[in-house]
Amino acid sequence: MVTARLSSGEQILSRLNLLRYDRQIILPQIGVEGQRKLRESKVLIIGAGGLGSVVAYWLACSGIGYIGIIDPDTVQLSNLQRQILHNEEHIGMPKVISAMITLRKINSEIEILPYPDEIYKKNALDYIKSYDVVVACPDNFKTRKILNDACFKMSKPLVIGAVSEFEGQVFDIIPPYGPCYNCIFEEAEDEKTSRGILAPVAGVIGSIQAVEAIKILIGFGELLHGRMIIYNALNGVFRDVKFSKNPSCRICK
C-alpha cells in the first residue's frame, strides 16, 4: 500500500488516509505531519450528550486516533433532539456504547474507548492521565470544577463548553498557566431544575470545542485561553470576552 513519509523515512499515512483527510492535509497549518499527530493523539470527552456527541463526531471525522468517552447514562427519547450520536434504535442503550457504534461507522480506523461511569474526585485523575487533551461536555458546574482541578494536577489541557437555552460558551484551560475555570466560576452552583436548549446551539459550541482540541494537539492558531467565546442564537452574535487570573485562586495559584 502506498504511504506518505517524513524525510526520516517514517511511514505516516496510508493512501486511503491521504484520500480521507485530503482536505485537512492541504491546509498548511496541518499537513501530513499534523495529520499524523492527530492519528497518534488521545482525547477524553466527558459527556456523550448534546455537546459531547458533536465533539466526538468531528474528532472522529478529523482522524483523532483514540477517543475516550465517559458517561453513565442510557439513551432516552428526549436525548434525540440534540444528541446526534444516538438514534431511536439505541434507546435504552448506554450512551457510551451507542456513541461507539456510531463513531465506528464513521471511522473504522480509530479506537473508541467507552466508559459507562461518572466522574468523581476519586477517579478523575485515573481517567485523564492517559490522554493528551480533555474536553468537558457535562451539564453541571460540579463536574467541570472537578475536571479543572484534575487537569491542573496532571497538567492536561482542558476545553470547556456549556450551553443553556439559546446561548453557549467555550474556552480553554492550559495548565500550569491561569486563568482557570475556578477563577471565573468558583461560586457558581447547579440549579435544581433543568433549562431548555435549542438543539443547534449545542452543535455550534460542540464544533468550536472540537476545533480547539485540534488546535491544541497540533499547535496552531490562537487558543481560547484567557478569553471566552459566547454565542447568542437569539441575536446571532458571537462575543469574545477576555478574563484574567484570580490572584487568590486555589487551583491555578
C-alpha positions as CSV (number, residue, x, y, z in Angstrom):
1,M,0.0,0.0,0.0
2,V,1.3,3.5,-0.9
3,T,2.2,5.6,2.1
4,A,3.2,9.2,2.7
5,R,6.6,9.6,4.5
6,L,8.5,12.1,6.5
7,S,12.1,12.9,5.4
8,S,13.3,10.5,8.0
9,G,11.6,7.7,6.1
10,E,9.0,7.0,8.9
11,Q,5.7,5.7,7.5
12,I,2.9,8.2,8.2
13,L,-0.3,7.8,6.4
14,S,-1.7,5.1,4.1
15,R,-3.0,6.1,0.6
16,L,-6.6,5.7,1.9
17,N,-5.8,8.0,4.8
18,L,-4.4,10.6,2.4
19,L,-7.6,10.4,0.5
20,R,-9.8,10.6,3.6
21,Y,-8.1,13.5,5.1
22,D,-7.0,15.3,1.9
23,R,-9.0,18.5,2.7
24,Q,-7.2,18.8,6.1
25,I,-3.7,17.8,4.9
26,I,-3.7,20.5,2.2
27,L,-4.1,23.1,4.9
28,P,-0.5,24.4,5.6
29,Q,-1.3,24.6,9.4
30,I,-1.9,20.8,9.4
31,G,-0.2,19.0,6.5
32,V,0.9,15.3,6.7
33,E,2.8,15.8,10.0
34,G,-0.2,17.4,11.6
35,Q,-2.5,14.6,10.5
36,R,0.0,12.1,11.9
37,K,-0.2,13.9,15.3
38,L,-4.0,13.6,15.2
39,R,-3.7,9.9,14.4
40,E,-1.4,9.4,17.4
41,S,-3.4,11.7,19.8
42,K,-5.7,10.6,22.6
43,V,-8.7,12.8,23.6
44,L,-11.0,12.2,26.5
45,I,-14.6,13.5,26.2
46,I,-16.7,13.8,29.4
47,G,-20.3,13.6,28.4
48,A,-22.0,11.9,25.4
49,G,-24.9,14.3,25.3
50,G,-25.5,17.4,23.2
51,L,-22.0,18.8,23.3
52,G,-20.1,15.5,23.6
53,S,-21.9,14.0,20.6
54,V,-20.8,16.8,18.4
55,V,-17.3,16.9,19.7
56,A,-16.8,13.2,19.3
57,Y,-18.4,13.2,15.8
58,W,-16.0,15.9,14.5
59,L,-12.9,14.5,16.2
60,A,-13.6,11.0,14.7
61,C,-14.1,12.6,11.3
62,S,-10.8,14.5,11.7
63,G,-8.8,11.4,12.5
64,I,-8.1,11.5,16.2
65,G,-6.6,8.1,16.8
66,Y,-8.0,7.4,20.3
67,I,-11.2,8.9,21.7
68,G,-12.4,8.0,25.2
69,I,-16.0,8.9,26.2
70,I,-17.3,8.9,29.8
71,D,-21.0,9.0,30.5
72,P,-23.1,6.9,33.0
73,D,-26.4,7.4,31.3
74,T,-28.6,5.5,28.9
75,V,-30.2,6.9,25.7
76,Q,-33.6,8.3,26.2
77,L,-36.1,9.5,23.6
78,S,-35.7,13.1,24.8
79,N,-32.0,13.0,24.0
80,L,-32.5,12.6,20.3
81,Q,-33.5,16.2,19.8
82,R,-29.8,17.3,20.1
83,Q,-27.5,14.3,20.8
84,I,-26.5,13.3,17.3
85,L,-24.6,10.2,18.1
86,H,-27.8,8.4,19.2
87,N,-30.9,7.2,17.4
88,E,-34.2,5.5,18.0
89,E,-32.7,2.0,17.8
90,H,-30.3,2.8,20.6
91,I,-33.0,3.9,23.2
92,G,-32.2,2.2,26.5
93,M,-28.6,1.5,25.5
94,P,-25.7,3.0,27.5
95,K,-24.8,6.3,25.8
96,V,-21.1,5.4,25.5
97,I,-21.9,2.2,23.7
98,S,-24.3,4.0,21.4
99,A,-21.6,6.5,20.7
100,M,-19.0,3.8,20.0
101,I,-21.3,2.1,17.5
102,T,-22.0,5.3,15.6
103,L,-18.4,6.5,15.6
104,R,-17.1,3.2,14.3
105,K,-19.4,3.5,11.4
106,I,-18.0,7.0,10.7
107,N,-14.3,6.0,11.0
108,S,-13.4,2.3,11.5
109,E,-9.6,3.0,11.8
110,I,-9.7,4.8,15.1
111,E,-10.1,3.5,18.6
112,I,-13.2,4.4,20.6
113,L,-13.0,3.7,24.4
114,P,-16.3,3.7,26.2
115,Y,-16.5,4.3,29.9
116,P,-20.1,4.0,31.4
117,D,-19.1,5.8,34.5
118,E,-19.4,9.1,36.3
119,I,-16.5,11.5,37.0
120,Y,-15.7,12.0,40.7
121,K,-12.8,13.5,42.5
122,K,-11.6,10.0,43.3
123,N,-11.5,8.7,39.8
124,A,-10.8,11.8,37.7
125,L,-7.0,11.5,37.8
126,D,-7.1,7.9,36.8
127,Y,-9.2,8.6,33.8
128,I,-7.4,11.6,32.4
129,K,-3.8,10.5,33.0
130,S,-3.5,8.6,29.7
131,Y,-5.0,11.3,27.5
132,D,-3.4,14.3,25.7
133,V,-6.5,16.6,25.9
134,V,-9.7,16.6,27.9
135,V,-12.9,18.0,26.5
136,A,-15.5,18.8,29.2
137,C,-19.1,18.5,28.0
138,P,-21.1,17.8,31.2
139,D,-24.3,19.7,32.1
140,N,-23.2,20.8,35.5
141,F,-20.7,23.1,37.3
142,K,-19.7,20.4,39.8
143,T,-18.2,18.1,37.1
144,R,-16.5,21.0,35.3
145,K,-14.8,22.1,38.6
146,I,-13.6,18.5,39.2
147,L,-12.1,18.3,35.8
148,N,-10.5,21.7,36.1
149,D,-8.8,20.6,39.4
150,A,-7.7,17.2,38.0
151,C,-6.3,18.7,34.8
152,F,-4.2,21.2,36.7
153,K,-2.9,18.4,38.9
154,M,-2.0,16.3,35.8
155,S,-1.0,19.3,33.5
156,K,-3.6,18.3,30.9
157,P,-5.2,20.9,28.6
158,L,-9.0,21.2,29.1
159,V,-11.6,22.5,26.6
160,I,-14.8,23.5,28.4
161,G,-18.1,24.1,26.8
162,A,-21.6,24.8,28.2
163,V,-25.0,25.5,26.7
164,S,-28.4,26.7,28.0
165,E,-31.5,27.8,26.2
166,F,-30.2,30.0,23.3
167,E,-26.7,30.6,24.5
168,G,-23.4,28.7,24.8
169,Q,-19.8,29.4,25.8
170,V,-16.4,27.7,25.2
171,F,-12.9,28.4,26.4
172,D,-9.6,26.6,27.0
173,I,-7.7,25.8,30.3
174,I,-4.0,25.4,29.7
175,P,-2.1,24.2,32.9
176,P,0.1,25.3,34.5
177,Y,-1.0,28.7,33.3
178,G,-4.0,30.6,34.6
179,P,-6.7,31.7,34.4
180,C,-8.7,28.5,35.1
181,Y,-12.4,27.6,35.4
182,N,-12.3,28.2,39.2
183,C,-11.1,31.8,38.6
184,I,-14.5,32.6,37.0
185,F,-17.0,30.1,38.4
186,E,-15.8,29.4,41.9
187,E,-19.1,30.5,43.5
188,A,-21.3,29.0,40.8
189,E,-23.8,26.3,41.8
190,D,-26.0,24.0,39.9
191,E,-29.7,24.7,39.6
192,K,-32.3,22.2,40.8
193,T,-34.3,22.5,37.7
194,S,-33.1,21.9,34.1
195,R,-33.4,24.6,31.4
196,G,-34.3,24.0,27.8
197,I,-31.9,24.1,24.9
198,L,-32.2,24.9,21.2
199,A,-30.6,21.9,19.6
200,P,-28.3,23.6,17.1
201,V,-26.8,25.7,19.8
202,A,-25.1,22.5,21.1
203,G,-23.9,21.9,17.6
204,V,-22.3,25.3,17.4
205,I,-20.5,25.1,20.7
206,G,-19.5,21.5,20.4
207,S,-18.0,22.2,17.0
208,I,-15.9,25.0,18.4
209,Q,-14.7,22.7,21.2
210,A,-13.6,20.2,18.6
211,V,-11.7,22.9,16.8
212,E,-9.9,24.0,20.0
213,A,-8.9,20.4,20.8
214,I,-7.4,20.0,17.3
215,K,-5.5,23.3,17.6
216,I,-4.1,22.3,21.0
217,L,-3.0,18.8,19.6
218,I,-1.3,20.1,16.5
219,G,-0.1,23.5,17.9
220,F,-1.5,26.2,15.5
221,G,-3.7,29.2,15.8
222,E,-4.7,31.3,18.8
223,L,-6.3,29.4,21.6
224,L,-9.2,30.5,23.7
225,H,-7.1,30.8,26.8
226,G,-7.9,33.8,28.9
227,R,-10.9,34.5,26.8
228,M,-14.3,33.0,26.2
229,I,-16.4,32.8,23.1
230,I,-20.1,33.4,24.0
231,Y,-22.7,32.6,21.3
232,N,-26.2,34.0,21.5
233,A,-28.6,32.4,19.0
234,L,-31.4,34.9,19.5
235,N,-29.4,37.8,18.2
236,G,-27.0,35.8,16.1
237,V,-23.9,37.3,17.8
238,F,-20.6,35.9,19.0
239,R,-18.8,37.8,21.7
240,D,-15.1,37.4,22.6
241,V,-14.8,38.1,26.4
242,K,-11.4,38.3,28.0
243,F,-10.9,37.3,31.6
244,S,-7.9,37.3,34.0
245,K,-6.5,35.0,36.6
246,N,-7.8,35.4,40.1
247,P,-4.7,36.1,42.3
248,S,-6.4,34.2,45.1
249,C,-7.4,31.2,43.1
250,R,-6.6,28.0,44.9
251,I,-6.3,25.9,41.7
252,C,-4.0,27.9,39.4
253,K,-2.1,29.7,42.1
